[in-house]
């Protein structure tokens, strides 16, 4: 199983050193981009990550980078070019936040931090690396405020799956962030909306540093909330079924601010990767018609359409069952998850 930990670098004096290394990484990246453009100009074969690494052989001493970092930059460039299916990529400059990748041989774990290139970088060790962890890759990264972090990707033995004991269906929304099939609800937090007046004032006064700080505070509050909720769910339930509400489409409507503030996609991603570590199973299903379908008799008798969105409770005209709109949708989501499990996962 692959896991990743991130730590904040403690010593501010390391920032200047990391800034210099980041500029060297940008130089290496831009050289790869120049080489790619040269191949396009003369009709040559596009260089692979291995080809770019060979062209950069011996540059580690001149750039002050570890040789594995140079290889990681070349391989990442080739992978991003193929992923985006573009003939060449953007150049990295001052507007890009710092990024310094490395491989397992380029980093050493210390009691109070990590050693890279003969220099110790002290970190806030919020959680220790597992003693049996095998480091695979990692990187130094910088946020918009200039803070540096180190991310470590490592492998640990797989967790054996446990029998499913509890299960829950989740309906994601805006008024309530989530409604659960057991009748409980999680109120939505207004991370961006609460700080929007202060953010507006800072933007109009052209206080760039304050604007970055407010955006960072919004993002940190949202991530903290989503982490706590997703961790609590995977620890409590063995089977979690969630609807595939399309946030990107709703972000183009009048509800854009509220949709982006909710963080549905991040929440689902957290559930998926945390479920692996906690022996839980997360399933994403198509939530079409879950709102209008009665969870008791499965008839389509519920309110539908934009005009009936204000109706939060309704009674089925066929069986007389009274429903909370969101909880009913969560129950139908869980039922669809059972059907998907019964049908099995189709072979590719």
Buried (B, 14 or more C-beta within 10 A) or exposed (E): EEBEBEBEBBEEEBBEBBBEBBBBBBBBBBBBBEBBEEBEEEEEEBBBBEBBBEBBEEBBEEBBBBBBBBBBBBBBBBEEBEEEEEEBBEEBEEEBBBBBBBBBEBBEEEEEBBEBBEEBBBBEBEEEBEEEBEBEBBBBBBBEEEBBBBBBBBBBEEEEEEEEEEBBBBBBBEEBBBBBBBEEBBEBBBBBEEBBEEBEEBEEEEEEEBBBBBBBBBBEBBBEBBBEBBBEBBEEBBBBBBBBBEBEEBEEEEEEEBBBBBBBBBBBBBBBBBBBBBBBBBBBBEBEEBBBBBBBEEBEBBBEEEEEEEEEEBEBEEEEBEBBBBBBBBBBBBBBBBEBBEEEEEEE
